[in-house]
Amino acid sequence: MSSNLSAASVSILQSNIIERPIAALKPYTRNARTHSKKQLRQIAASIERFGFVNPVLVSEDDGIIAGHGRVEAAKLLGLKAVPTLALSSPIGIGQILI
């Protein structure tokens, strides 16, 4: 299966992935997706085996947009920071999440 992303696009994405302290990240209070303890253990096991293959998506003010489960699993593993990708929107991330 071929990818629509060019090598330059992948390079730009990788250069924008930043390790952020978990303590600085703010969970989205209206996040509809929840994870059971079993699911969090499974996510933690995946992170241990494969590493973070998908960064946590955050707003410009460090609000978690996607990746709440990965952040909680990282806490279970005792990690202090996680890879993140900050997204911005001219209409505001809050409007996207509604």
C-alpha angles and dihedrals in degrees: 000000000000124000125232091213116098121221088252091055092050090048091052091049092049092049090054095053107105130184107237128185112257089226090062094054119097118210115227104252094212095050105145095196117086131179129215120230088255091054091048090052089050092050090048090051090051092050090050092050102039105014123227104325093166120044122224110259112229137178122242089268094052096260112152111245098171130001105056090140093049091051092050091047090050088054089053088054092050094245116158098198138028134198111262139184116207116219126199132192132188089226095046131259091256089064091051092052096051 
